[in-house]
Amino acid sequence: MDVYDPDCWSCQDLMGKRRVATAPRIHEARYWNIEHVPETSIEGWIVIVLRRHASALHELSDEEFQELALLTRQCSRFLHHLFSSAQEYLMQFAESEHFRHVHVHLVPRLNEWPDDLRGPRVLSAIGEEAANKLSAEQMTSAANSIRQALAKETNYPAVAE
């Protein structure tokens, strides 16, 4: 990793010093890793994490943006196929404590969702305060399904299980 911030948990994860996700890593591409978000009630909520430290989108190279676009397109299609999502939400903030590191959230929004989860309210379904959080087994199952779909459809090598 070219740049490292010792206070950043994403950097610590990338350096093998701290594991952030509960489920196994879904995919490693040249510039990005894909993980299932921990502490969520939404199956298939993934995060695409830059493999070097940057705190703003304007810091990304053309190659990083191109790969992000490809991964986002592929993952949104897989989330739709695997979870029958009506839409997929795409978010990037990089402003939470310990996570001032570019990472993109991609969330499958299901047809039967209540109004209190639609749009930006979806953020209530992540973190320590989230109700009805998924188990580690549920997150691992979702991660494995997404990993298998990506391994079949991309030119990138899949992460070993």
C-alpha positions in Angstrom: 0.0 0.0 0.0 1.5 3.3 -1.1 0.0 5.5 1.6 -1.0 4.4 5.1 -2.7 6.3 7.9 -2.1 4.5 11.3 -5.3 5.9 12.8 -7.5 4.6 9.9 -9.2 1.2 10.5 -9.5 0.6 6.8 -5.7 1.0 6.5 -5.2 -1.2 9.5 -7.4 -3.9 7.8 -5.5 -3.6 4.5 -2.2 -4.0 6.4 -3.4 -7.1 8.2 -3.4 -5.4 11.6 -7.2 -5.3 12.3 -10.1 -7.1 10.6 -13.1 -4.7 10.1 -15.5 -7.0 8.3 -17.0 -10.1 10.0 -17.5 -12.1 6.8 -14.6 -13.2 4.6 -13.4 -10.7 2.0 -15.5 -11.0 -1.1 -13.1 -9.9 -3.8 -9.7 -8.2 -4.3 -9.2 -6.2 -7.5 -6.1 -4.2 -8.4 -7.2 -1.0 -6.6 -10.2 -2.0 -4.5 -11.4 -4.7 -2.1 -15.0 -5.7 -1.7 -16.4 -6.7 1.7 -19.8 -7.3 3.3 -20.5 -4.5 5.8 -20.4 -5.6 9.4 -23.1 -4.6 11.9 -26.0 -4.3 9.5 -29.5 -5.7 9.2 -29.3 -5.7 5.3 -28.1 -8.8 3.6 -25.8 -8.0 0.7 -24.8 -4.5 1.9 -21.3 -4.3 0.5 -18.4 -1.8 0.7 -15.8 -1.3 -2.0 -12.6 -0.1 -0.2 -9.7 1.6 -1.9 -6.5 -0.4 -1.3 -4.5 2.7 -0.5 -5.3 5.6 1.8 -7.1 8.5 0.3 -9.8 10.6 2.0 -11.5 12.2 -1.0 -12.7 11.1 -4.4 -10.7 13.8 -6.1 -7.6 12.1 -4.9 -8.3 9.0 -7.0 -6.4 8.2 -10.2 -8.1 7.6 -13.5 -7.4 3.9 -13.2 -8.9 3.7 -9.7 -12.1 5.5 -10.9 -12.3 3.2 -14.0 -12.0 0.0 -11.8 -14.5 1.4 -9.3 -17.0 2.0 -12.1 -16.6 -1.5 -13.4 -16.9 -3.1 -9.9 -19.9 -0.9 -9.1 -21.7 -1.9 -12.3 -20.9 -5.6 -11.8 -21.8 -5.7 -8.1 -25.1 -3.8 -8.6 -26.1 -6.3 -11.2 -25.2 -9.2 -8.9 -27.0 -7.7 -6.0 -30.1 -7.3 -8.2 -29.9 -10.9 -9.3 -29.0 -12.4 -5.9 -31.4 -10.3 -3.7 -34.1 -9.2 -6.2 -33.3 -5.6 -5.4 -35.6 -2.9 -6.8 -32.7 -0.4 -6.7 -29.2 -0.2 -5.5 -28.0 2.7 -3.3 -24.5 4.0 -3.8 -22.9 6.2 -1.1 -19.4 7.5 -0.2 -18.7 9.7 2.7 -15.2 8.8 4.3 -16.0 10.9 7.3 -16.7 8.5 10.2 -14.3 8.3 13.0 -11.5 5.7 12.1 -12.9 5.5 8.5 -11.7 8.7 6.8 -10.7 6.5 3.9 -12.4 6.3 0.5 -14.9 3.4 0.5 -18.1 3.1 -1.4 -21.3 1.6 0.1 -23.5 -0.4 -2.3 -26.8 -1.5 -0.8 -29.5 -3.6 -2.4 -32.9 -1.9 -1.8 -35.6 -4.5 -1.8 -39.2 -4.0 -3.0 -40.8 -4.7 0.4 -38.7 -2.2 2.3 -40.5 0.0 4.9 -40.3 3.8 4.3 -38.0 4.2 7.3 -35.2 2.4 5.4 -35.6 4.2 2.0 -33.2 6.8 0.8 -30.7 8.2 3.3 -32.7 6.6 6.1 -31.0 3.3 5.1 -28.1 4.4 7.3 -30.1 3.5 10.3 -29.5 -0.1 9.4 -25.7 0.0 9.9 -23.6 0.3 13.0 -23.8 -0.5 16.7 -27.3 1.0 16.9 -28.8 -1.0 14.0 -31.7 -3.2 15.0 -32.0 -6.9 13.9 -28.4 -7.2 12.8 -27.4 -10.1 10.6 -25.4 -13.0 12.1 -21.9 -13.7 11.0 -23.2 -16.8 9.2 -25.8 -14.7 7.3 -23.1 -12.2 6.3 -20.7 -15.0 5.3 -23.4 -16.6 3.2 -24.2 -13.4 1.3 -20.4 -12.7 0.9 -19.9 -16.1 -0.6 -22.8 -15.7 -3.0 -21.4 -12.4 -4.2 -17.9 -13.8 -4.4 -19.0 -16.7 -6.6 -20.9 -14.4 -8.9 -17.9 -12.1 -9.3 -15.5 -15.0 -9.9 -17.6 -16.2 -12.8 -18.1 -12.8 -14.4 -15.0 -10.8 -14.1 -11.4 -10.9 -15.3 -10.2 -10.4 -11.7 -9.0 -13.4 -9.7 -11.3 -14.2 -6.8 -10.1 -14.3 -3.2 -9.6 -17.8 -1.9 -12.3 -18.9 0.5 
